[in-house]
Amino acid sequence: MATKPNQSATKLFTVLDVLWRNFANGYTPGELAKATGLSASSITVYVKTLQEAGYAEQIPTTNRIRVSVQAARKALQVMQSLDAEERRIGEIRNRLSTSA
């Protein structure tokens, strides 16, 4: 029997997903509420949770909320790892096609 996902966790990831869409400019709490369909008070809780976990931050000059630079660096590391694997697979593909 499949377990039901935790609704709070799902909502938290929904907020994070929206934040990723506009890293440069971020969102106001009201914009996040509108984009996610969550209440303003829920947005406050989820943003605070993301900030405490290091995944969101306030932009100092605008007070808008965005994905943290720390989280963006982690995403970049994942992309670099995938690029390295893609090169490795390409090398294997080339060896296999030239040896056949």
N, C-alpha and C positions, 0 to 999 in steps of 0.2 A: 504494500500500500504506500503510495507516494505521500510525503509529508507536504503540508501547505506552507508556502514561503511566509516568512515573518513580514507582516505588512509594514511595520516601521522601517525595517531594513530596505524593503522595496521602495518606499517613499524617499528614504535617504539617498538611495542610488538614483532615483528620478531627479532629485535636486542636483546631484553631482553631474548627471548626464546633461542637464540643461546648462550648468556652469561651463562645461567643456565647449559648448557651442559658441561662446563669446569670450575667449580668454583675454583678449586685448582690452576690452571695455568693461567686462563684468556686467552685473545686473544689480538693480535696486531690489530690496526685499519685495516690493510691490510687483515688480516685473517677474521675479521668481514665482511669486504666488500665482500670478496670471498664467505663466508658462506651464506650471505644474498642476494647477487646479487645487493647490493646497491653501489652507488658511494662512494669514499673516503670522499668527502665533506659531503655527507648525513650522513655517519657514524659519522663524527665529530659532527654534529648537534645533532644527536640522542643520542650519548654517553654523550654529555654535558647536554642534557635534563635529561637523566637518573641519571647522577651524581648530578645535582641540586635538583632532587626529592629524592635523597638518595637511589636509586636503583642500582647504579653502582659506582665503585671506581677504582682508579689505584692502582696496587700492587706496593708498594714503592720500592721494590728491583729490579723489572723488568720493571716497567712502562707499563705493560700489563693491560688490562681492564677486570674486572670481576664483577659479581654480588656483591653488597656490603655485608659486614658482617651484617649490619642492616637488609637488605632484607632477608638474609639467616636465621636470627633469627626469622623473621616474618613467614617464611615458616616452621620453626621448631615448632612454636606455633600452626600453623594450623595442622600439623601432630599430635601433642600432643592432640589437641582438638578432632581430628578424632579418635585417639586411645581410648580416654576416652569414646566417644560415642560408639565405637565398643564394649568396655567392658560392657557398660550399656545395649546395645542390647543383648549381650550374656547372661547377668543376666536375662533379661526379657525372652529370649528364654528358658533358663533353668527352670525358674519358670513356664512357660506355659507348657513345656513338662513334668514336674514332677506332675503338677496338673491335667493333662488329664487322 
